Amino acid sequence: MSHGRLPSPRPCDERALQMKLSVSRSGFTLVELLAVIVTIGILAGTLMLAMVSARDNAEAARIISEMRTMKSAACLYCSDYGIWQRLRDMASLGL
């Protein structure tokens, strides 16, 4: 054992070193793959909740619109056939 002297470095083949590095890191690890799958699942779940909420809001808007249409139709019918006047007359008679 010689003190103060470092062993001489072996000659390095850069191509072999690059191949070794590229082979050792050529794909995803299982943990990385699972993390991506979980992230996609969380995003999909959030999107589904938003879609359900939007569908419910659209249904409520449709129902309100149909109710307005029916109210307008009833008012027009009553106006055309003088039903408002008859109702007023009946109310004044106490019927």
N, CA, C and O atoms as a GROMACS GRO file, in nm:
protein
  380
    1MET      N    1   0.084  -0.116   0.000
    1MET     CA    2   0.000   0.000   0.000
    1MET      C    3   0.089   0.123   0.000
    1MET      O    4   0.170   0.144   0.090
    2SER      N    5   0.071   0.201  -0.103
    2SER     CA    6   0.153   0.321  -0.111
    2SER      C    7   0.071   0.439  -0.065
    2SER      O    8  -0.042   0.459  -0.109
    3HIS      N    9   0.129   0.517   0.021
    3HIS     CA   10   0.060   0.633   0.073
    3HIS      C   11   0.080   0.752  -0.020
    3HIS      O   12   0.189   0.775  -0.071
    4GLY      N   13  -0.033   0.829  -0.041
    4GLY     CA   14  -0.023   0.950  -0.120
    4GLY      C   15  -0.043   0.928  -0.268
    4GLY      O   16  -0.050   1.025  -0.343
    5ARG      N   17  -0.052   0.806  -0.311
    5ARG     CA   18  -0.071   0.782  -0.455
    5ARG      C   19  -0.210   0.725  -0.479
    5ARG      O   20  -0.252   0.631  -0.412
    6LEU      N   21  -0.281   0.783  -0.575
    6LEU     CA   22  -0.413   0.733  -0.614
    6LEU      C   23  -0.396   0.632  -0.725
    6LEU      O   24  -0.304   0.642  -0.805
    7PRO      N   25  -0.485   0.534  -0.731
    7PRO     CA   26  -0.474   0.438  -0.840
    7PRO      C   27  -0.500   0.508  -0.973
    7PRO      O   28  -0.580   0.601  -0.980
    8SER      N   29  -0.434   0.464  -1.075
    8SER     CA   30  -0.450   0.527  -1.206
    8SER      C   31  -0.588   0.492  -1.261
    8SER      O   32  -0.631   0.377  -1.251
    9PRO      N   33  -0.655   0.589  -1.320
    9PRO     CA   34  -0.789   0.563  -1.374
    9PRO      C   35  -0.782   0.471  -1.494
    9PRO      O   36  -0.688   0.475  -1.574
   10ARG      N   37  -0.886   0.386  -1.504
   10ARG     CA   38  -0.891   0.296  -1.620
   10ARG      C   39  -0.936   0.375  -1.741
   10ARG      O   40  -1.012   0.471  -1.727
   11PRO      N   41  -0.892   0.336  -1.856
   11PRO     CA   42  -0.939   0.406  -1.976
   11PRO      C   43  -1.091   0.387  -1.989
   11PRO      O   44  -1.142   0.276  -1.969
   12CYS      N   45  -1.162   0.493  -2.022
   12CYS     CA   46  -1.309   0.491  -2.026
   12CYS      C   47  -1.356   0.494  -2.171
   12CYS      O   48  -1.316   0.579  -2.250
   13ASP      N   49  -1.440   0.402  -2.201
   13ASP     CA   50  -1.502   0.400  -2.334
   13ASP      C   51  -1.633   0.478  -2.324
   13ASP      O   52  -1.730   0.431  -2.264
   14GLU      N   53  -1.636   0.598  -2.384
   14GLU     CA   54  -1.752   0.686  -2.370
   14GLU      C   55  -1.876   0.624  -2.433
   14GLU      O   56  -1.987   0.643  -2.382
   15ARG      N   57  -1.861   0.553  -2.541
   15ARG     CA   58  -1.977   0.492  -2.607
   15ARG      C   59  -2.041   0.386  -2.517
   15ARG      O   60  -2.163   0.378  -2.508
   16ALA      N   61  -1.959   0.307  -2.452
   16ALA     CA   62  -2.012   0.204  -2.361
   16ALA      C   63  -2.081   0.269  -2.242
   16ALA      O   64  -2.183   0.218  -2.194
   17LEU      N   65  -2.027   0.379  -2.194
   17LEU     CA   66  -2.086   0.449  -2.082
   17LEU      C   67  -2.222   0.508  -2.121
   17LEU      O   68  -2.317   0.501  -2.043
   18GLN      N   69  -2.232   0.566  -2.241
   18GLN     CA   70  -2.359   0.621  -2.288
   18GLN      C   71  -2.463   0.511  -2.306
   18GLN      O   72  -2.580   0.530  -2.272
   19MET      N   73  -2.422   0.396  -2.359
   19MET     CA   74  -2.515   0.285  -2.377
   19MET      C   75  -2.564   0.235  -2.242
   19MET      O   76  -2.682   0.203  -2.226
   20LYS      N   77  -2.474   0.229  -2.145
   20LYS     CA   78  -2.513   0.182  -2.013
   20LYS      C   79  -2.613   0.278  -1.950
   20LYS      O   80  -2.709   0.234  -1.886
   21LEU      N   81  -2.592   0.410  -1.966
   21LEU     CA   82  -2.685   0.507  -1.912
   21LEU      C   83  -2.820   0.501  -1.982
   21LEU      O   84  -2.924   0.513  -1.917
   22SER      N   85  -2.818   0.484  -2.115
   22SER     CA   86  -2.944   0.481  -2.188
   22SER      C   87  -3.022   0.353  -2.159
   22SER      O   88  -3.145   0.356  -2.158
   23VAL      N   89  -2.956   0.242  -2.137
   23VAL     CA   90  -3.024   0.117  -2.106
   23VAL      C   91  -3.082   0.121  -1.966
   23VAL      O   92  -3.191   0.069  -1.943
   24SER      N   93  -3.014   0.181  -1.874
   24SER     CA   94  -3.061   0.182  -1.737
   24SER      C   95  -3.181   0.274  -1.718
   24SER      O   96  -3.252   0.258  -1.618
   25ARG      N   97  -3.207   0.368  -1.807
   25ARG     CA   98  -3.318   0.463  -1.791
   25ARG      C   99  -3.401   0.469  -1.918
   25ARG      O  100  -3.430   0.578  -1.968
   26SER      N  101  -3.440   0.355  -1.971
   26SER     CA  102  -3.511   0.354  -2.098
   26SER      C  103  -3.662   0.364  -2.083
   26SER      O  104  -3.730   0.396  -2.181
   27GLY      N  105  -3.720   0.338  -1.964
   27GLY     CA  106  -3.865   0.341  -1.950
   27GLY      C  107  -3.907   0.402  -1.818
   27GLY      O  108  -3.825   0.451  -1.741
   28PHE      N  109  -4.038   0.398  -1.794
   28PHE     CA  110  -4.094   0.449  -1.670
   28PHE      C  111  -4.088   0.342  -1.562
   28PHE      O  112  -4.095   0.223  -1.590
   29THR      N  113  -4.074   0.388  -1.440
   29THR     CA  114  -4.082   0.293  -1.329
   29THR      C  115  -4.228   0.270  -1.296
   29THR      O  116  -4.315   0.347  -1.339
   30LEU      N  117  -4.256   0.167  -1.221
   30LEU     CA  118  -4.393   0.134  -1.183
   30LEU      C  119  -4.455   0.246  -1.100
   30LEU      O  120  -4.573   0.277  -1.117
   31VAL      N  121  -4.377   0.306  -1.013
   31VAL     CA  122  -4.428   0.414  -0.928
   31VAL      C  123  -4.467   0.534  -1.014
   31VAL      O  124  -4.572   0.595  -0.990
   32GLU      N  125  -4.387   0.569  -1.111
   32GLU     CA  126  -4.420   0.680  -1.200
   32GLU      C  127  -4.547   0.652  -1.279
   32GLU      O  128  -4.633   0.739  -1.293
   33LEU      N  129  -4.558   0.532  -1.330
   33LEU     CA  130  -4.676   0.493  -1.406
   33LEU      C  131  -4.801   0.498  -1.319
   33LEU      O  132  -4.905   0.548  -1.363
   34LEU      N  133  -4.793   0.448  -1.197
   34LEU     CA  134  -4.908   0.452  -1.106
   34LEU      C  135  -4.944   0.595  -1.069
   34LEU      O  136  -5.062   0.627  -1.057
   35ALA      N  137  -4.845   0.681  -1.051
   35ALA     CA  138  -4.871   0.821  -1.018
   35ALA      C  139  -4.947   0.889  -1.132
   35ALA      O  140  -5.039   0.967  -1.108
   36VAL      N  141  -4.909   0.861  -1.256
   36VAL     CA  142  -4.978   0.919  -1.371
   36VAL      C  143  -5.121   0.867  -1.379
   36VAL      O  144  -5.214   0.944  -1.405
   37ILE      N  145  -5.140   0.738  -1.357
   37ILE     CA  146  -5.274   0.680  -1.362
   37ILE      C  147  -5.363   0.740  -1.253
   37ILE      O  148  -5.479   0.772  -1.279
   38VAL      N  149  -5.310   0.755  -1.133
   38VAL     CA  150  -5.388   0.814  -1.024
   38VAL      C  151  -5.424   0.959  -1.056
   38VAL      O  152  -5.536   1.002  -1.031
   39THR      N  153  -5.330   1.034  -1.109
   39THR     CA  154  -5.355   1.174  -1.146
   39THR      C  155  -5.464   1.183  -1.251
   39THR      O  156  -5.554   1.267  -1.240
   40ILE      N  157  -5.458   1.099  -1.352
   40ILE     CA  158  -5.560   1.098  -1.457
   40ILE      C  159  -5.695   1.061  -1.397
   40ILE      O  160  -5.797   1.118  -1.435
   41GLY      N  161  -5.697   0.965  -1.305
   41GLY     CA  162  -5.822   0.926  -1.240
   41GLY      C  163  -5.884   1.040  -1.160
   41GLY      O  164  -6.005   1.061  -1.165
   42ILE      N  165  -5.802   1.112  -1.088
   42ILE     CA  166  -5.852   1.226  -1.009
   42ILE      C  167  -5.909   1.333  -1.102
   42ILE      O  168  -6.016   1.388  -1.075
   43LEU      N  169  -5.838   1.364  -1.210
   43LEU     CA  170  -5.887   1.464  -1.305
   43LEU      C  171  -6.016   1.419  -1.371
   43LEU      O  172  -6.107   1.500  -1.392
   44ALA      N  173  -6.026   1.291  -1.406
   44ALA     CA  174  -6.148   1.239  -1.468
   44ALA      C  175  -6.266   1.246  -1.370
   44ALA      O  176  -6.377   1.280  -1.409
   45GLY      N  177  -6.241   1.214  -1.243
   45GLY     CA  178  -6.347   1.222  -1.143
   45GLY      C  179  -6.397   1.365  -1.125
   45GLY      O  180  -6.517   1.388  -1.114
   46THR      N  181  -6.305   1.459  -1.122
   46THR     CA  182  -6.343   1.600  -1.110
   46THR      C  183  -6.424   1.645  -1.231
   46THR      O  184  -6.522   1.718  -1.217
   47LEU      N  185  -6.382   1.601  -1.348
   47LEU     CA  186  -6.454   1.637  -1.471
   47LEU      C  187  -6.594   1.577  -1.470
   47LEU      O  188  -6.689   1.642  -1.514
   48MET      N  189  -6.608   1.455  -1.422
   48MET     CA  190  -6.739   1.391  -1.416
   48MET      C  191  -6.833   1.467  -1.323
   48MET      O  192  -6.950   1.487  -1.355
   49LEU      N  193  -6.783   1.511  -1.208
   49LEU     CA  194  -6.865   1.588  -1.115
   49LEU      C  195  -6.910   1.720  -1.179
   49LEU      O  196  -7.025   1.761  -1.163
   50ALA      N  197  -6.821   1.783  -1.250
   50ALA     CA  198  -6.855   1.909  -1.317
   50ALA      C  199  -6.960   1.885  -1.426
   50ALA      O  200  -7.050   1.967  -1.444
   51MET      N  201  -6.948   1.773  -1.497
   51MET     CA  202  -7.045   1.742  -1.602
   51MET      C  203  -7.183   1.715  -1.544
   51MET      O  204  -7.283   1.758  -1.601
   52VAL      N  205  -7.190   1.644  -1.431
   52VAL     CA  206  -7.318   1.616  -1.367
   52VAL      C  207  -7.382   1.746  -1.320
   52VAL      O  208  -7.502   1.767  -1.336
   53SER      N  209  -7.302   1.834  -1.261
   53SER     CA  210  -7.353   1.962  -1.215
   53SER      C  211  -7.405   2.046  -1.332
   53SER      O  212  -7.511   2.107  -1.322
   54ALA      N  213  -7.332   2.048  -1.441
   54ALA     CA  214  -7.374   2.125  -1.559
   54ALA      C  215  -7.503   2.066  -1.618
   54ALA      O  216  -7.591   2.141  -1.661
   55ARG      N  217  -7.514   1.933  -1.618
   55ARG     CA  218  -7.635   1.869  -1.670
   55ARG      C  219  -7.756   1.905  -1.583
   55ARG      O  220  -7.864   1.933  -1.636
   56ASP      N  221  -7.739   1.904  -1.451
   56ASP     CA  222  -7.848   1.940  -1.360
   56ASP      C  223  -7.890   2.085  -1.379
   56ASP      O  224  -8.009   2.116  -1.379
   57ASN      N  225  -7.794   2.174  -1.396
   57ASN     CA  226  -7.825   2.315  -1.420
   57ASN      C  227  -7.898   2.333  -1.552
   57ASN      O  228  -7.991   2.414  -1.561
   58ALA      N  229  -7.859   2.260  -1.655
   58ALA     CA  230  -7.926   2.269  -1.784
   58ALA      C  231  -8.069   2.217  -1.774
   58ALA      O  232  -8.159   2.275  -1.834
   59GLU      N  233  -8.091   2.111  -1.700
   59GLU     CA  234  -8.225   2.057  -1.680
   59GLU      C  235  -8.315   2.158  -1.609
   59GLU      O  236  -8.430   2.177  -1.647
   60ALA      N  237  -8.262   2.223  -1.505
   60ALA     CA  238  -8.339   2.324  -1.433
   60ALA      C  239  -8.373   2.441  -1.524
   60ALA      O  240  -8.485   2.492  -1.518
   61ALA      N  241  -8.281   2.484  -1.607
   61ALA     CA  242  -8.306   2.594  -1.700
   61ALA      C  243  -8.412   2.555  -1.802
   61ALA      O  244  -8.497   2.637  -1.839
   62ARG      N  245  -8.408   2.431  -1.848
   62ARG     CA  246  -8.509   2.383  -1.944
   62ARG      C  247  -8.649   2.383  -1.882
   62ARG      O  248  -8.746   2.424  -1.946
   63ILE      N  249  -8.659   2.336  -1.759
   63ILE     CA  250  -8.788   2.331  -1.691
   63ILE      C  251  -8.844   2.472  -1.671
   63ILE      O  252  -8.963   2.496  -1.693
   64ILE      N  253  -8.760   2.565  -1.629
   64ILE     CA  254  -8.803   2.704  -1.610
   64ILE      C  255  -8.852   2.763  -1.742
   64ILE      O  256  -8.953   2.833  -1.746
   65SER      N  257  -8.779   2.736  -1.849
   65SER     CA  258  -8.818   2.787  -1.980
   65SER      C  259  -8.953   2.730  -2.024
   65SER      O  260  -9.036   2.803  -2.077
   66GLU      N  261  -8.974   2.602  -2.001
   66GLU     CA  262  -9.103   2.541  -2.037
   66GLU      C  263  -9.217   2.599  -1.954
   66GLU      O  264  -9.327   2.619  -2.005
   67MET      N  265  -9.192   2.626  -1.826
   67MET     CA  266  -9.295   2.686  -1.741
   67MET      C  267  -9.331   2.827  -1.789
   67MET      O  268  -9.449   2.864  -1.789
   68ARG      N  269  -9.232   2.905  -1.830
   68ARG     CA  270  -9.260   3.039  -1.884
   68ARG      C  271  -9.343   3.030  -2.011
   68ARG      O  272  -9.436   3.108  -2.032
   69THR      N  273  -9.308   2.933  -2.096
   69THR     CA  274  -9.383   2.916  -2.220
   69THR      C  275  -9.528   2.879  -2.191
   69THR      O  276  -9.619   2.932  -2.254
   70MET      N  277  -9.550   2.789  -2.096
   70MET     CA  278  -9.686   2.748  -2.062
   70MET      C  279  -9.765   2.865  -2.000
   70MET      O  280  -9.884   2.881  -2.027
   71LYS      N  281  -9.698   2.946  -1.919
   71LYS     CA  282  -9.764   3.064  -1.860
   71LYS      C  283  -9.805   3.161  -1.969
   71LYS      O  284  -9.917   3.213  -1.968
   72SER      N  285  -9.715   3.184  -2.065
   72SER     CA  286  -9.748   3.275  -2.175
   72SER      C  287  -9.865   3.221  -2.257
   72SER      O  288  -9.954   3.297  -2.294
   73ALA      N  289  -9.863   3.091  -2.285
   73ALA     CA  290  -9.972   3.030  -2.362
   73ALA      C  291 -10.104   3.042  -2.287
   73ALA      O  292 -10.206   3.073  -2.348
   74ALA      N  293 -10.104   3.017  -2.155
   74ALA     CA  294 -10.226   3.028  -2.076
   74ALA      C  295 -10.276   3.172  -2.074
   74ALA      O  296 -10.397   3.195  -2.086
   75CYS      N  297 -10.187   3.267  -2.059
   75CYS     CA  298 -10.227   3.409  -2.058
   75CYS      C  299 -10.286   3.449  -2.193
   75CYS      O  300 -10.387   3.519  -2.198
   76LEU      N  301 -10.223   3.406  -2.302
   76LEU     CA  302 -10.275   3.439  -2.435
   76LEU      C  303 -10.412   3.376  -2.458
   76LEU      O  304 -10.501   3.440  -2.513
   77TYR      N  305 -10.429   3.252  -2.416
   77TYR     CA  306 -10.557   3.183  -2.430
   77TYR      C  307 -10.666   3.257  -2.352
   77TYR      O  308 -10.775   3.283  -2.404
   78CYS      N  309 -10.636   3.289  -2.227
   78CYS     CA  310 -10.734   3.359  -2.144
   78CYS      C  311 -10.768   3.496  -2.202
   78CYS      O  312 -10.883   3.538  -2.196
   79SER      N  313 -10.670   3.564  -2.257
   79SER     CA  314 -10.693   3.695  -2.316
   79SER      C  315 -10.778   3.683  -2.442
   79SER      O  316 -10.869   3.763  -2.464
   80ASP      N  317 -10.748   3.583  -2.526
   80ASP     CA  318 -10.823   3.566  -2.650
   80ASP      C  319 -10.970   3.531  -2.625
   80ASP      O  320 -11.056   3.577  -2.698
   81TYR      N  321 -10.998   3.452  -2.526
   81TYR     CA  322 -11.134   3.403  -2.504
   81TYR      C  323 -11.205   3.475  -2.389
   81TYR      O  324 -11.310   3.429  -2.345
   82GLY      N  325 -11.151   3.582  -2.340
   82GLY     CA  326 -11.217   3.664  -2.240
   82GLY      C  327 -11.234   3.595  -2.105
   82GLY      O  328 -11.327   3.628  -2.031
   83ILE      N  329 -11.150   3.502  -2.074
   83ILE     CA  330 -11.163   3.427  -1.949
   83ILE      C  331 -11.133   3.518  -1.831
   83ILE      O  332 -11.194   3.503  -1.725
   84TRP      N  333 -11.040   3.611  -1.846
   84TRP     CA  334 -11.009   3.702  -1.735
   84TRP      C  335 -11.133   3.782  -1.695
   84TRP      O  336 -11.161   3.800  -1.576
   85GLN      N  337 -11.205   3.829  -1.796
   85GLN     CA  338 -11.327   3.908  -1.767
   85GLN      C  339 -11.430   3.822  -1.697
   85GLN      O  340 -11.495   3.866  -1.602
   86ARG      N  341 -11.448   3.698  -1.743
   86ARG     CA  342 -11.546   3.610  -1.678
   86ARG      C  343 -11.507   3.578  -1.536
   86ARG      O  344 -11.593   3.572  -1.448
   87LEU      N  345 -11.375   3.559  -1.511
   87LEU     CA  346 -11.329   3.530  -1.375
   87LEU      C  347 -11.354   3.652  -1.284
   87LEU      O  348 -11.393   3.637  -1.169
   88ARG      N  349 -11.332   3.771  -1.338
   88ARG     CA  350 -11.356   3.893  -1.261
   88ARG      C  351 -11.505   3.910  -1.230
   88ARG      O  352 -11.544   3.950  -1.120
   89ASP      N  353 -11.587   3.877  -1.328
   89ASP     CA  354 -11.732   3.887  -1.307
   89ASP      C  355 -11.778   3.787  -1.202
   89ASP      O  356 -11.861   3.819  -1.116
   90MET      N  357 -11.724   3.664  -1.208
   90MET     CA  358 -11.762   3.561  -1.112
   90MET      C  359 -11.716   3.601  -0.972
   90MET      O  360 -11.786   3.576  -0.874
   91ALA      N  361 -11.600   3.662  -0.963
   91ALA     CA  362 -11.548   3.705  -0.832
   91ALA      C  363 -11.633   3.817  -0.774
   91ALA      O  364 -11.657   3.822  -0.653
   92SER      N  365 -11.679   3.906  -0.861
   92SER     CA  366 -11.763   4.017  -0.811
   92SER      C  367 -11.900   3.967  -0.766
   92SER      O  368 -11.964   4.028  -0.680
   93LEU      N  369 -11.946   3.855  -0.824
   93LEU     CA  370 -12.074   3.798  -0.785
   93LEU      C  371 -12.061   3.712  -0.660
   93LEU      O  372 -12.161   3.672  -0.601
   94GLY      N  373 -11.939   3.682  -0.621
   94GLY     CA  374 -11.916   3.600  -0.502
   94GLY      C  375 -11.920   3.451  -0.530
   94GLY      O  376 -11.940   3.371  -0.439
   95LEU      N  377 -11.902   3.412  -0.655
   95LEU     CA  378 -11.902   3.268  -0.691
   95LEU      C  379 -11.767   3.207  -0.678
   95LEU      O  380 -11.750   3.088  -0.704
   0.00000   0.00000   0.00000
